[in-house]
């Protein structure tokens, strides 16, 4: 449901807003947010992990796919941009990601 996703995204935004002063600029930060849904599908934030352990979540290779998508959507475009700036060449078409930008 889009409403549940929006409420989870808003909770993540709020946490990141409060963490912003503690995060180093020009770096990527990876957090694990654990939510639980109640009977009415209201999301409840249980905890935020600054070093999430993903091993138990990767039974079907989902984490590998997620990290690959993350690299394609964030790291590779930045590398292409830097290469274009130094070589004067154009950039390739952007990768379409499953990720949704919540904070910048």
N, C-alpha and C positions, 0 to 999 in steps of 0.2 A: 504494500500500500504506500502510495506517495506521501501520505500524511505522516506515517511512521518514519519513513526515511527523512522527511523534512525535520521532524522533531529530533531525531538522532543527530542530523547535521547541525541543527541549531545548538544542541548541547555541546557538540565538539567545538563549534565556533566559540562558544562562551568560555570553555576551558582554555582554548588556545589564546583567547583575548587576555585572560588572566595570567597565562604563562609567558606571554610575549616578551616581557621585560627580562626574563631569565634566559631566553634563547639567544644563541649567537647568530648574528646576521651572516648572510652569504653561506649558509650551511643548510643541508636538508636534515630535518628531524623526523624520526619515525616513532610513532606511539601506537600502543594497542589500547583501544577503548573497549571495555567490557560492559555490555548492556544486557538487561533482562526485560522481557515484555510481561506485563501483567495480563489478567483475563480480558481487559478492555483494550489491549494492544498499546498501552502507554509504555514508552521506553523509560527505564530507570538505569541511570549510570551507576555501575557498581565500582569500577576502578579505572584508573588510567596507568598504563605501564610505559615507562620510558625506555625499557629494553624488553619488548615482548618476546616471549619464547614461542616460536611458531612450529616447533617440531610436531607437537600433537595435533596441530590443525592441518597437517599436510598429507593426510592419508591418500587423497586422490590427486595430488600434485597441484592443488589449487594455489598454494603459496608460491610455488615456482612460477605459475602463470601470472599471478598477481605481481610478483617482483619483476618479471620480464616486461609486463605492461607498464609498470611504473618507470622502469628504465627507458623504455621506448617513448613514453609520453613526456618525461621530464628531463632526463639526462641527455639523451640523444639530440633533442632539439637545441639544448644549450650548447652542446659540442658543435653542431652544425652552424649555429649562430656565430660562435667564436671563429670557426674555420672561414666562414663567409667574410667576417670582418677583417681577418688577416690576409685572405687571398683575393678579396674583392669579387668572389664568385657569388652567384645567387644561391638561395637555399631551396631545399627540396620541399615538396608538399608536406604539411604537418601530419603526424600520425594521429589517428582518431582513437582516443583512449576510452576505457570504461570508467576512468577516474573522474571525480568531480571536485573541482577546486573549492575548498571551504574557507581558506584563509590565505592571505598573501602578505 
